[in-house]
Amino acid sequence: QRKGIISYRFDVEGQEAHSSACATMGANAIIEAAHKMLELDQIKDAAGLTCNCALIEGGKVLNTVPAHCTFSINVRFADSEQLAWIENHVKEVAARVYVPGTHTTVSRIGMRIAMEYAGQNYQLLDTMNRIFEENGLTALKAYKGKGGSDAADVTASGTPCVDSIGVKGGYVHSPGEYAWLTSLAESAKRVGAVVYCI
């Protein structure tokens, strides 16, 4: 199983004014965006939905109340029910106004379905493990990944699929990301055994 991925861009429009008049004039689009990002950042369920506010751009110069701010979020979800909830929730967040005079539109900018539970995938894993044991290789355990994968599309098409049988490593997409080169040989043996025996 793998999580799905959906990304959104929020475009916040405010009212430009001189910074000396920020208490009485203007509508700060960056502050409005900040309120929305803090709300979205509360979505942090390791086993389900997570939301990462990843990109932000706004303002022109220091002495002007910013009239525009754009930010993008990356959401991970486990199933179609969570997807439906987040699609509704982002619309509610976009419609909510914290700074009077601002207006927000939201648009979906990316989507990858979740690799949901499928019995056919577990049957394939059982077959693979039988082949591994027959060839002196360690059996693999089922795993629920937090990242997205093209394997979700393969699974949705009805084709049995097992992914993540490549190199071993950790801390993906971080400065500490690493891979054990010594694990490549065993991974190659696994792939070769399955291709040869199925």
C-alpha positions as CSV (number, residue, x, y, z in Angstrom):
1,Q,0.0,0.0,0.0
2,R,1.1,3.5,-0.8
3,K,-0.3,7.0,-0.1
4,G,-1.7,9.1,-2.8
5,I,-0.5,12.7,-3.4
6,I,-2.5,15.8,-4.2
7,S,-1.1,19.3,-4.5
8,Y,-2.8,22.7,-4.5
9,R,-1.9,26.3,-5.1
10,F,-3.5,29.1,-3.1
11,D,-3.6,32.6,-4.7
12,V,-4.3,35.2,-2.1
13,E,-5.3,38.7,-3.2
14,G,-5.3,41.7,-0.8
15,Q,-5.1,45.5,-1.1
16,E,-1.8,47.4,-1.6
17,A,-1.1,50.4,0.6
18,H,1.9,52.2,2.0
19,S,3.5,50.5,5.0
20,S,3.0,53.5,7.2
21,A,-0.8,53.1,6.8
22,C,-0.9,49.3,7.4
23,A,-2.9,49.8,10.5
24,T,-5.7,51.6,8.8
25,M,-5.4,50.8,5.1
26,G,-4.5,47.9,2.9
27,A,-5.1,44.2,3.3
28,N,-2.0,42.1,3.8
29,A,-2.1,39.0,1.5
30,I,0.9,37.4,3.2
31,I,-0.7,37.6,6.6
32,E,-3.8,36.0,5.2
33,A,-1.8,33.3,3.6
34,A,0.1,32.7,6.9
35,H,-3.2,32.1,8.7
36,K,-4.3,29.6,6.1
37,M,-0.9,27.8,6.2
38,L,-1.0,27.5,10.0
39,E,-4.4,25.9,9.7
40,L,-3.4,23.5,7.0
41,D,-0.2,22.6,8.9
42,Q,-2.3,21.0,11.6
43,I,-3.0,18.1,9.3
44,K,-0.3,15.7,10.5
45,D,-1.6,12.1,10.9
46,A,1.4,9.8,10.2
47,A,-1.0,6.9,9.4
48,G,-3.3,9.0,7.3
49,L,-3.4,12.6,6.0
50,T,-0.4,14.9,6.1
51,C,0.0,18.4,4.7
52,N,3.2,20.1,3.8
53,C,3.2,23.8,3.1
54,A,6.1,23.8,0.8
55,L,6.4,27.0,-1.4
56,I,5.5,30.6,-0.8
57,E,5.9,33.8,-2.8
58,G,4.6,37.3,-2.1
59,G,5.2,41.0,-1.7
60,K,7.2,43.5,-3.8
61,V,9.0,45.9,-1.6
62,L,9.5,46.5,2.2
63,N,7.5,49.8,2.3
64,T,4.3,48.4,0.8
65,V,1.5,46.2,2.2
66,P,1.6,43.1,-0.1
67,A,-1.4,42.7,-2.3
68,H,-0.6,39.2,-3.5
69,C,0.7,36.0,-2.1
70,T,0.9,32.5,-3.5
71,F,1.6,29.3,-1.6
72,S,1.5,25.6,-2.5
73,I,0.8,22.6,-0.4
74,N,1.6,18.9,-0.8
75,V,-0.9,16.5,0.8
76,R,-0.6,12.7,1.3
77,F,-3.7,10.6,1.8
78,A,-4.3,6.9,2.4
79,D,-7.5,6.2,0.5
80,S,-10.4,7.7,-1.5
81,E,-12.3,8.7,1.6
82,Q,-9.4,10.9,2.9
83,L,-9.0,12.3,-0.6
84,A,-12.7,13.4,-0.6
85,W,-12.2,15.1,2.8
86,I,-9.1,17.0,1.8
87,E,-10.7,18.2,-1.4
88,N,-13.5,19.7,0.6
89,H,-11.3,21.0,3.4
90,V,-9.0,23.0,1.1
91,K,-12.0,24.8,-0.4
92,E,-13.2,25.7,3.1
93,V,-9.8,27.0,4.1
94,A,-9.6,29.1,0.9
95,A,-13.1,30.6,1.5
96,R,-12.3,31.5,5.1
97,V,-11.2,35.1,5.6
98,Y,-8.8,36.1,8.4
99,V,-7.7,39.5,7.0
100,P,-10.6,41.7,5.9
101,G,-10.3,42.8,2.3
102,T,-8.5,39.6,1.1
103,H,-9.8,37.0,-1.3
104,T,-8.4,33.5,-2.0
105,T,-8.7,31.1,-4.9
106,V,-7.4,27.5,-4.8
107,S,-6.5,25.3,-7.7
108,R,-5.3,21.7,-7.9
109,I,-1.9,21.5,-9.5
110,G,-1.0,17.8,-9.2
111,M,-2.6,14.4,-8.4
112,R,-1.5,10.8,-7.9
113,I,-4.0,8.2,-6.6
114,A,-3.3,6.1,-3.5
115,M,-2.2,2.5,-3.8
116,E,-5.0,1.1,-1.7
117,Y,-5.2,-2.4,-0.3
118,A,-5.5,-5.1,-3.0
119,G,-5.6,-8.8,-2.3
120,Q,-3.9,-9.5,-5.7
121,N,-0.8,-7.6,-4.5
122,Y,-0.6,-9.8,-1.3
123,Q,-1.0,-12.9,-3.5
124,L,1.9,-11.7,-5.6
125,L,4.0,-11.1,-2.6
126,D,3.3,-14.6,-1.3
127,T,4.4,-16.0,-4.7
128,M,7.5,-13.9,-4.6
129,N,8.4,-15.0,-1.1
130,R,8.0,-18.6,-2.1
131,I,10.5,-18.0,-5.0
132,F,12.9,-16.2,-2.6
133,E,12.9,-19.0,-0.1
134,E,13.4,-21.6,-2.9
135,N,16.5,-19.6,-4.0
136,G,18.0,-18.9,-0.6
137,L,16.8,-15.3,-0.3
138,T,15.1,-13.8,2.7
139,A,11.3,-13.3,2.5
140,L,9.9,-9.8,2.4
141,K,7.2,-8.3,4.6
142,A,4.2,-6.3,3.5
143,Y,4.7,-2.6,4.0
144,K,2.5,0.5,3.9
145,G,4.6,3.3,2.4
146,K,4.1,7.0,3.2
147,G,5.3,8.1,-0.2
148,G,3.5,8.0,-3.5
149,S,4.3,5.5,-6.3
150,D,3.5,4.8,-10.0
151,A,2.6,1.3,-8.6
152,A,-0.7,2.9,-7.6
153,D,-1.7,3.2,-11.2
154,V,-0.6,-0.4,-11.9
155,T,-2.7,-1.6,-9.0
156,A,-5.7,0.4,-10.0
157,S,-5.6,-1.2,-13.5
158,G,-6.1,-4.6,-11.9
159,T,-2.5,-5.8,-12.4
160,P,-0.8,-7.3,-9.3
161,C,2.1,-5.1,-8.2
162,V,4.7,-5.0,-5.5
163,D,7.1,-2.1,-5.3
164,S,10.1,-1.0,-3.1
165,I,12.3,-4.1,-3.8
166,G,15.3,-2.0,-4.9
167,V,18.2,-0.6,-3.0
168,K,18.0,-0.3,0.8
169,G,18.5,3.1,2.4
170,G,16.7,5.9,4.4
171,Y,16.0,9.5,5.1
172,V,14.5,9.9,1.6
173,H,14.4,13.5,0.2
174,S,16.5,14.9,3.0
175,P,20.2,16.0,3.3
176,G,20.8,12.8,5.1
177,E,19.4,10.5,2.4
178,Y,21.6,7.4,1.8
179,A,21.6,4.1,0.0
180,W,23.6,0.9,0.8
181,L,25.4,0.0,-2.4
182,T,25.9,-3.6,-1.1
183,S,22.2,-4.1,-1.1
184,L,22.0,-3.7,-4.9
185,A,23.4,-7.3,-5.5
186,E,20.6,-8.9,-3.4
187,S,18.0,-6.7,-5.1
188,A,19.2,-7.8,-8.5
189,K,19.0,-11.5,-7.4
190,R,15.4,-11.0,-6.2
191,V,14.3,-9.4,-9.5
192,G,16.1,-12.1,-11.5
193,A,14.6,-14.9,-9.5
194,V,11.1,-13.6,-9.9
195,V,11.5,-13.0,-13.6
196,Y,13.0,-16.4,-14.2
197,C,10.6,-18.4,-12.0
198,I,7.2,-16.8,-12.7
